[in-house]
Amino acid sequence: MSDSVENARKFLESLQRPDLSKLLAFSELEFDVGEWFGTEIIVKSPRPFAEAIAALPPHDRKRIAEAVVSDEGDTTAPSDIICRTLPGQTIDGAQALLPELIVHQQTMIDAGTGNAAIQDVNDYYMAREARIVALCAANGVPYENPHDDLWHWFRHYKEHFGTYAERRQYIRELFKPAIRAVSGRTFATVPEREPTGWERVDRGLAKARADLDVAAAEEAWQAVGLLCREVIISLAQAVHDPEVHPTTDEKGTVISRTDARRLLEAWLHHEYEGGSNKEIRAHIRASLDLANNLQHRRTATRKLAALCLEATSSAVAVVAILAGRWEG
């Protein structure tokens, strides 16, 4: 269903709804076109994305339903979606800022319109407010909410806003700058690691990470695979010394400077003899295989590109540790 997610996100982006598109970034979709009961769409997401999608107003939930079936020919979209939480999965940090803002906004609306008792949700509100303030400050996102707890909000709306409509409008205007800012950018899917000091390796990883942030089509995600492959080649060239790490085959064949797999195996064989090398070699080979696969995969997705970059970053970290680049 990863293709369905990407198709739905493209549809939402075409409608100038990057906020809804980004809410689906980590989701899984299921839909069934029923003969008698119509189409049923299930959106499964990690926390807090699941809470944010569930908190959307009905017209936004319907728009997601329309996006899911946008490439299904004459299939009629249902008026709503079924939201479920992926068990044991949570996204945190900057990636979670958009759903946190949406849940926070809805909590204030619910508290101001009688749909939630303040004493039941205020502790969660204050904890979320602290997270949002810290994340916005760390990532340059404009956020000004004068209500550090819901009782302050209660006193404010009692004094200034007599109707529910006024309270909703005030809250939406309060959150609009932050939600718009976060919707307009993509935070790194793969966390940045400490630089290795190998210039081409570090530069290649930074380029792959930056390209993944803005990639929105199969060709762009394939290009991330190409960059990851080049990073592993640069990594192999950084550690392999032809004079010190000769080829390990019986024919004495000279290893090509672009044969990352054999360069790294020759380096490992000379520098780190022992049984543990088997697992290390397997780890590095897997990252290279993933990069090669993604590079040539015409059905590439953001998720596969993120996995490839994570695998490459991990392989670089393993070699950097073995090479003593991070000692001290």
Phi, psi and omega per residue, in radians:
M1 nan 0.044 -3.128
S2 -1.089 -0.609 3.107
D3 -1.127 -0.655 3.118
S4 -1.107 -0.685 3.102
V5 -1.091 -0.814 -3.117
E6 -1.141 -0.691 3.098
N7 -1.109 -0.727 3.115
A8 -1.113 -0.708 -3.133
R9 -1.166 -0.690 3.099
K10 -1.081 -0.724 3.129
F11 -1.068 -0.794 -3.131
L12 -1.160 -0.663 3.085
E13 -1.105 -0.653 3.134
S14 -1.153 -0.405 3.091
L15 -1.588 0.147 -3.105
Q16 1.088 0.682 3.080
R17 -2.092 1.150 3.119
P18 -1.108 -0.429 3.120
D19 -1.121 -0.823 3.118
L20 -1.193 -0.647 3.108
S21 -1.042 -0.801 -3.093
K22 -1.214 -0.462 3.078
L23 -1.162 -0.388 3.134
L24 -1.618 0.041 -2.993
A25 -1.012 -0.574 -3.084
F26 -2.013 0.334 -3.029
S27 -1.600 2.833 2.969
E28 -2.099 2.457 -3.063
L29 -2.041 2.469 2.973
E30 -2.337 2.345 3.030
F31 -2.552 2.572 -3.078
D32 -2.279 2.133 3.123
V33 -1.542 1.711 -3.089
G34 -1.508 2.537 -3.118
E35 -1.313 -0.609 -3.037
W36 -1.812 -0.587 -3.000
F37 -1.947 0.189 3.099
G38 1.376 -3.052 -3.086
T39 -1.458 2.360 3.081
E40 -2.020 2.210 -3.115
I41 -2.052 2.212 3.108
I42 -1.987 2.193 3.101
V43 -1.938 2.005 3.129
K44 -1.844 2.229 -3.043
S45 -2.470 2.702 3.041
P46 -1.311 2.863 3.013
R47 -1.269 2.552 -0.073
P48 -1.580 0.199 -3.128
F49 -1.099 -0.668 3.139
A50 -1.075 -0.758 3.126
E51 -1.117 -0.676 -3.119
A52 -1.178 -0.763 3.133
I53 -1.116 -0.715 3.118
A54 -1.138 -0.496 -3.097
A55 -1.468 -0.123 -3.109
L56 -1.120 2.620 3.048
P57 -1.156 2.770 -3.055
P58 -0.953 -0.667 -3.092
H59 -1.186 -0.533 3.092
D60 -1.302 -0.635 3.088
R61 -1.152 -0.663 3.078
K62 -1.144 -0.649 3.138
R63 -1.114 -0.659 3.075
I64 -1.114 -0.733 3.103
A65 -1.040 -0.755 3.108
E66 -1.099 -0.640 3.129
A67 -1.170 -0.678 -3.101
V68 -1.106 -0.676 -3.095
V69 -1.716 0.205 -3.055
S70 -1.095 -0.424 3.135
D71 -1.896 0.373 -3.090
E72 -1.866 0.516 3.071
G73 1.194 -2.136 -3.057
D74 -1.588 0.201 -3.133
T75 -1.109 2.263 3.121
T76 -1.517 2.281 -3.129
A77 -1.293 2.447 3.038
P78 -1.228 2.922 -3.114
S79 -1.402 -0.171 -3.122
D80 -2.672 2.964 3.097
I81 -2.112 2.815 3.051
I82 -1.775 2.137 -3.086
C83 -1.787 2.279 3.109
R84 -2.367 2.706 -3.134
T85 -1.710 2.305 3.047
L86 -1.248 2.072 -3.046
P87 -1.094 2.362 3.064
G88 1.277 0.163 -3.107
Q89 -2.023 2.198 3.126
T90 -2.394 2.332 3.022
I91 -1.832 2.268 3.129
D92 -2.264 -3.026 -3.128
G93 1.283 -2.753 -3.058
A94 -1.052 -0.557 -3.141
Q95 -1.074 -0.471 -3.077
A96 -1.604 0.041 -3.033
L97 -1.112 -0.756 -3.129
L98 -1.067 -0.928 3.125
P99 -1.092 -0.596 3.091
E100 -1.071 -0.752 3.125
L101 -1.112 -0.724 -3.113
I102 -1.177 -0.749 3.098
V103 -1.122 -0.722 -3.136
H104 -1.087 -0.792 3.116
Q105 -1.025 -0.799 -3.106
Q106 -1.189 -0.593 3.100
T107 -1.079 -0.738 3.107
M108 -1.146 -0.683 3.105
I109 -1.131 -0.782 3.136
D110 -1.078 -0.726 3.136
A111 -1.178 -0.545 -3.110
G112 -1.517 -0.127 -3.113
T113 -2.142 0.260 3.057
G114 1.396 0.186 -3.140
N115 -1.607 -0.073 3.097
A116 -2.595 2.379 3.081
A117 -1.402 2.230 -3.066
I118 -0.981 -0.731 -3.099
Q119 -1.124 -0.381 -3.136
D120 -1.448 -0.479 -2.998
V121 -2.099 -0.067 -3.003
N122 -1.159 -0.678 3.132
D123 -1.070 -0.744 3.123
Y124 -1.159 -0.673 3.117
Y125 -1.063 -0.831 -3.089
M126 -1.143 -0.673 3.110
A127 -1.144 -0.732 3.132
R128 -1.184 -0.676 3.108
E129 -1.024 -0.730 3.124
A130 -1.116 -0.713 3.120
R131 -1.132 -0.774 -3.105
I132 -1.117 -0.775 3.127
V133 -1.020 -0.796 -3.121
A134 -1.146 -0.775 -3.110
L135 -1.176 -0.715 3.131
C136 -1.132 -0.730 3.130
A137 -1.116 -0.704 -3.094
A138 -1.252 -0.419 -3.040
N139 -2.019 0.229 3.058
G140 1.156 0.582 -3.141
V141 -1.732 2.223 3.139
P142 -1.192 2.223 3.141
Y143 -2.668 2.038 3.117
E144 -2.308 1.768 3.108
N145 -2.122 1.903 -3.081
P146 -1.328 -0.061 -3.044
H147 -1.820 1.641 -3.089
D148 -1.348 -0.235 2.969
D149 -2.580 2.900 -3.010
L150 -1.308 -0.359 3.068
W151 -1.218 -0.601 3.042
H152 -1.119 -0.739 3.076
W153 -1.078 -0.700 3.114
F154 -1.023 -0.855 -3.128
R155 -1.124 -0.638 -3.114
H156 -1.160 -0.849 -3.080
Y157 -1.277 -0.490 3.062
K158 -1.103 -0.589 -3.109
E159 -1.459 -0.591 -2.954
H160 -1.958 -0.471 -3.001
F161 -2.216 1.974 -3.085
G162 -1.520 -0.322 -3.085
T163 -2.057 2.741 3.086
Y164 -1.089 -0.683 -3.112
A165 -1.060 -0.714 3.122
E166 -1.129 -0.692 -3.134
R167 -1.174 -0.750 3.106
R168 -1.068 -0.794 -3.119
Q169 -1.082 -0.734 3.131
Y170 -1.069 -0.803 -3.112
I171 -1.133 -0.760 -3.122
R172 -1.124 -0.666 3.078
E173 -1.193 -0.587 3.130
L174 -1.117 -0.688 -3.063
F175 -1.617 -0.232 -3.033
K176 -0.969 -0.823 -3.111
P177 -1.048 -0.745 -3.113
A178 -1.203 -0.793 -3.131
I179 -1.121 -0.708 3.115
R180 -1.131 -0.730 -3.130
A181 -1.135 -0.774 -3.114
V182 -1.214 -0.644 3.135
S183 -1.149 -0.431 -3.088
G184 -1.565 0.070 3.115
R185 -2.387 2.851 3.089
T186 -2.118 2.150 3.078
F187 -1.451 2.619 -3.056
A188 -0.975 2.230 3.089
T189 -1.265 -0.602 -3.117
V190 -1.868 2.157 -3.108
P191 -1.100 2.512 -3.132
E192 -1.360 2.336 3.125
R193 -1.712 2.976 3.098
E194 -1.093 2.383 3.124
P195 -1.038 2.549 -3.134
T196 -1.515 -0.377 -3.026
G197 1.619 -0.188 3.006
W198 -1.472 1.878 -2.932
E199 -0.995 -0.858 -3.072
R200 -1.186 -0.592 3.112
V201 -1.164 -0.875 -3.130
D202 -1.118 -0.710 3.139
R203 -1.153 -0.688 3.126
G204 -1.154 -0.722 3.107
L205 -1.137 -0.709 3.124
A206 -1.102 -0.708 3.124
K207 -1.140 -0.769 3.132
A208 -1.103 -0.706 3.133
R209 -1.149 -0.759 3.136
A210 -1.133 -0.710 -3.134
D211 -1.186 -0.647 3.109
L212 -1.108 -0.626 -3.124
D213 -1.032 -0.588 -3.045
V214 -1.929 -0.073 -3.109
A215 -1.135 2.415 -3.112
A216 -2.500 0.286 -3.128
A217 -2.637 2.848 -3.063
E218 -0.988 -0.755 -3.101
E219 -1.096 -0.658 -3.141
A220 -1.203 -0.647 3.106
W221 -1.254 -0.616 3.040
Q222 -1.067 -0.668 -3.134
A223 -1.105 -0.528 3.058
V224 -1.105 -0.678 3.086
G225 -1.090 -0.720 3.098
L226 -1.083 -0.762 3.118
L227 -1.097 -0.705 3.125
C228 -1.119 -0.690 3.089
R229 -1.081 -0.748 3.122
E230 -1.142 -0.608 3.097
V231 -1.089 -0.755 -3.124
I232 -1.190 -0.630 3.052
I233 -1.098 -0.796 3.110
S234 -1.088 -0.646 3.097
L235 -1.086 -0.800 -3.142
A236 -1.094 -0.741 3.132
Q237 -1.165 -0.505 -3.130
A238 -1.216 -0.588 -3.064
V239 -1.772 -0.416 -3.049
H240 -1.487 2.247 3.064
D241 -2.013 1.970 -3.084
P242 -0.972 -0.520 -3.129
E243 -1.336 -0.475 -3.053
V244 -1.801 -0.550 -3.046
H245 -2.065 1.322 -3.120
P246 -1.195 2.921 3.107
T247 -1.056 2.650 -3.100
T248 -1.745 -0.012 -3.116
D249 -1.472 2.930 -3.046
E250 -1.279 -0.432 -3.081
K251 -1.453 -0.176 -3.127
G252 1.215 0.484 -3.119
T253 -1.126 2.379 3.097
V254 -1.295 2.237 -3.096
I255 -1.317 2.312 3.053
S256 -1.105 2.542 -3.123
R257 -1.267 -0.102 3.073
T258 -1.896 0.061 3.112
D259 -1.541 1.409 -3.022
A260 -1.041 -0.713 -3.096
R261 -1.034 -0.888 -3.083
R262 -1.268 -0.595 3.086
L263 -1.071 -0.803 -3.121
L264 -1.215 -0.630 3.113
E265 -1.167 -0.688 3.100
A266 -1.130 -0.702 3.106
W267 -1.099 -0.819 3.136
L268 -1.101 -0.737 -3.111
H269 -1.049 -0.659 -3.098
H270 -1.438 -0.748 -3.010
E271 -1.508 -0.521 -3.027
Y272 -2.404 1.256 3.112
E273 -1.238 2.569 3.108
G274 2.372 2.904 -3.077
G275 -1.112 -0.509 -3.091
S276 -1.146 -0.290 -3.141
N277 -1.123 -0.452 -3.131
K278 -1.033 -0.822 -3.127
E279 -1.210 -0.656 3.137
I280 -1.154 -0.784 3.119
R281 -1.053 -0.721 3.138
A282 -1.088 -0.682 3.140
H283 -1.118 -0.791 -3.120
I284 -1.200 -0.734 3.127
R285 -1.060 -0.706 -3.116
A286 -1.106 -0.694 -3.139
S287 -1.165 -0.672 3.114
L288 -1.209 -0.696 3.099
D289 -1.091 -0.693 3.133
L290 -1.129 -0.711 3.115
A291 -1.128 -0.776 3.130
N292 -1.102 -0.714 3.135
N293 -1.117 -0.803 -3.122
L294 -1.120 -0.697 -3.113
Q295 -0.993 -0.627 -3.060
H296 -1.838 0.115 -3.075
R297 -1.574 1.916 -3.096
R298 -1.278 -0.238 3.072
T299 -1.833 0.593 -3.127
A300 -1.057 2.606 3.122
T301 -2.273 2.912 3.084
R302 -1.053 -0.702 -3.116
K303 -1.083 -0.775 3.123
L304 -1.125 -0.677 3.120
A305 -1.135 -0.708 3.109
A306 -1.134 -0.717 3.097
L307 -1.100 -0.731 3.134
C308 -1.086 -0.797 -3.131
L309 -1.145 -0.677 3.096
E310 -1.119 -0.748 3.133
A311 -1.111 -0.727 3.125
T312 -1.145 -0.782 3.110
S313 -1.041 -0.702 3.124
S314 -1.149 -0.747 3.112
A315 -1.091 -0.718 3.097
V316 -1.077 -0.745 -3.137
A317 -1.097 -0.718 3.134
V318 -1.082 -0.826 -3.137
V319 -1.148 -0.679 3.127
A320 -1.097 -0.695 3.100
I321 -1.127 -0.830 -3.128
L322 -1.111 -0.582 -3.127
A323 -1.437 -0.050 3.109
G324 1.326 0.386 -3.096
R325 -1.245 -0.441 -3.070
W326 -1.893 0.191 3.137
E327 -1.125 2.316 3.140
G328 1.369 nan nan
